[in-house]
Amino acid sequence: MGPIGVLSLQGDFREHLATLEALSFAAVKVRKPSDLEGISGLIIPGGESTVIDKLSKIYNLAEPIKELIAKGMPVFGTCAGLIMLANKLEDATPTQETFGGLDVVVQRNAFGSQANSFETTLVFTGIAEPVSAAFIRAPIVLNLGPNVEALASLPNGEIVAVRSGNILGISFHPEVCDENAVHAYFVEMCKTANFTSTN
Ligand code: GLN
């Protein structure tokens, strides 16, 4: 198996690299197309989706990432990363595009401004212990396609974690809470998929 790539153009990619290191799983920064060679999965971090969209085009990463997602490479998006994986957005900027692959509608900035950020714990299907979660200008999932499973919701029913095949998307940041369990779940997804990118 190859390492897991972490898209390292903008956002909190360092925290994801540190979480994979804490799990003793090899990780590489992805900043150019050749960095995708040989990876077994890709994490798209939180940050600002409009900036990740622009930079991934400037660095010629958007098309190869879309192709790898279509080929079934495991991919895990947190917050802005979830936004980048959604097929459809609410409250996108006029020119904003996503990689897509996840048959959901995601609403950006669903909780208001930075001041409305919060931390909580969540019951997460497939993870035994409650998961610590920081919501920072977070999105929510409004609509799920038929092949998408909700894995975690807030007490009011808002969906904040989804999976469809090899695509995992969460609204929140476990990696800033010293929470490794969702990354461990993704590492298991990668091991099961046994995918190696030959991009
Ligand atoms: N609101 C940001 C966006 O639209 C996401 C915030 C985050 O990743 N913490 O991209």
Boltz pocket constraint, residues with backbone or C-beta under 6 A from the ligand:
constraints:
  - pocket:
      binder: B
      contacts: [[A, 45], [A, 46], [A, 47], [A, 48], [A, 49], [A, 50], [A, 78], [A, 79], [A, 80], [A, 81], [A, 83], [A, 108], [A, 109], [A, 136], [A, 137], [A, 138], [A, 139], [A, 171]]
      max_distance: 6.0
